[in-house]
Amino acid sequence: MYEHQSAYQYQLRQQDPSIPDQWVTYIQPLVDRALQEMEEGINPEHLYQEFILSGVLVGLGYSPDQAIEQVEEWEKGESKLLQQSKMGG
């Protein structure tokens, strides 16, 4: 198993040889959450920032849930730009 690969990622790899399909399946929780937040009326710029950052973290080995949690943590403290975009500008 690869160093940063979760058991879920490994299982996907064994079932489906299509790498893009594996990633699309793996990031589906991010997509579902983005769609939910869009329906709640959250600023689109903020959504793009939040979920592109989450995707980057997933690519670095975080699970989708860990990635979302990390970005939300940044949003609440460390990142002034995420705070600003969440407020609409």
Secondary structure as the mmCIF struct_conf table of DSSP 4:
data_model
#
loop_
_struct_conf.conf_type_id
_struct_conf.id
_struct_conf.beg_label_comp_id
_struct_conf.beg_label_asym_id
_struct_conf.beg_label_seq_id
_struct_conf.end_label_comp_id
_struct_conf.end_label_asym_id
_struct_conf.end_label_seq_id
TURN_TY1_P TURN_TY1_P1 GLU A 3 HIS A 4
HELX_RH_AL_P HELX_RH_AL_P1 ALA A 7 GLN A 15
HELX_RH_AL_P HELX_RH_AL_P2 ILE A 19 TYR A 26
TURN_TY1_P TURN_TY1_P2 ILE A 27 ILE A 27
HELX_RH_AL_P HELX_RH_AL_P3 GLN A 28 GLU A 39
TURN_TY1_P TURN_TY1_P3 GLU A 40 GLY A 41
HELX_RH_AL_P HELX_RH_AL_P4 PRO A 44 GLY A 59
TURN_TY1_P TURN_TY1_P4 LEU A 60 GLY A 61
HELX_RH_AL_P HELX_RH_AL_P5 PRO A 64 LYS A 76
TURN_TY1_P TURN_TY1_P5 GLY A 77 GLU A 78
HELX_RH_AL_P HELX_RH_AL_P6 LYS A 80 LYS A 86
TURN_TY1_P TURN_TY1_P6 MET A 87 GLY A 88
#
